[in-house]
């Protein structure tokens, strides 16, 4: 009796054809994870910067705010911190670059922003 061999190896060929699509999907998902993590880092850095700014003396608020905003960032993320005071509030804006595929690599042409504010503490001169 003759055996049918017409579809032998079909699964291997289909998997080989789908491999680029699977890899592209994994790369895009990883990049989404990096974007989300950058948003988390920006929010946390802004919170820490505003908190440090309220606890510092009025003349040293700007420096304390900027230092605290960048202190906890992993070395692979670069950015800047803008601090300000006014109306009894200390505000911090953090702008971070999103890395492409690998932390420490080149960044996307857009930045992720984090913003936080805290009330100035009383009793500081």
N, C-alpha and C positions, 0 to 999 in steps of 0.2 A: 504494500500500500504506500502510496506517495504522500509525504508530509508537506504541509503548507509552510513555507518559509518566507512568505512575502512581506511580513511585518517584523521580521527579526531585526533588532537593533533600533527600532523606531523610538523607544523611550530615550535611548542615549542621544539620538539626533535631536529630539525635541528639547532635552535638557541643555544640550550644547547651544541650541538656538536661543534659549531663554536666559542663559548665563549672563550676557551683557545687560539685559533688562533687570535681572535680579541684582547685579552689582550696582547699577545706576540707582536703583531704589534704596539700597543700603547706604550709598554715599549721600543721597539726598536726606535720608532719615538722620544720618550722623550730623550733617550740616544743620538740620533743624534742632538737634540736641545742643549744638554749640551756640546757636542763636538764643535758645531758651536759657542756657546757662549764663550767657553774657547778660541777659536781662536780669537774672537773679543777682549776679555780681554787681551790676550797676545800682540796683535798688539797695543792696546791703551796704555798698560803699557810700551811697548818699546818706543813708541812715547814720552810719558811723561818723561821717564828716559833720553832719548837723549836730549830733550829740556831742562831739568833741568841741565844736565851736561854742556851744552854750556853756560848757564847763570851763573854758579858758577865760583869761582876763581880756577885757575889751580890746586892748592893744595887740593882743596875740591871737585873736580869734581867727583871722584869715589864715595864718600859718598853721595853726592847730587843726583847722578844718581841712585844709588841703593835705596835710600830712596823714591825718586819720583816714581820709578818703582813699588814699593810694596804698596805705599800709597793709591791708589784708588781701589785696589783689594778687592772684598768682602772677608769676613773672612773665607768663606768655601773653597776658592781656595788657594792652597799653591804652592810656586814656588821659583825660585831664579832669580836674575838679575846679569848679567855679563856686566860690562862697560869697555870701553877702549878708548884710544885716539891715534891718529896717522894720519899723513898726513893732518892735519888741520880739521880732523873730530872727532866727539865724537860718538861712536857707543854703542848701548845697545842691548843685547840679553836677552830675557825673556823666561824662561822655566817653564811652568805651568803643574800641574797634572790635568788630567780630572777625575772628580768624577764619581763614578758608581751610577747611578739612583738618588741619593740625594746629593746635595752640602754638603760638610762636611763629607761625608762618605769616605770609602776607594777609592783609585784611581786606574785607569788602569795602567798597567805596561809600558805605554809609555807617553811621555810628548808632549805638544803642544808648539811650539817655535814661538816667535815673534822677529823680527829684525827691528831696525831703526837706522838711522844715521842723524846727523845734523852738519853743519859747525860751527867750533869754532868761538865765537864772538871776534871781535877785541877790543883792548883797555884794556884788562884784564892783570894784572901783576901777 
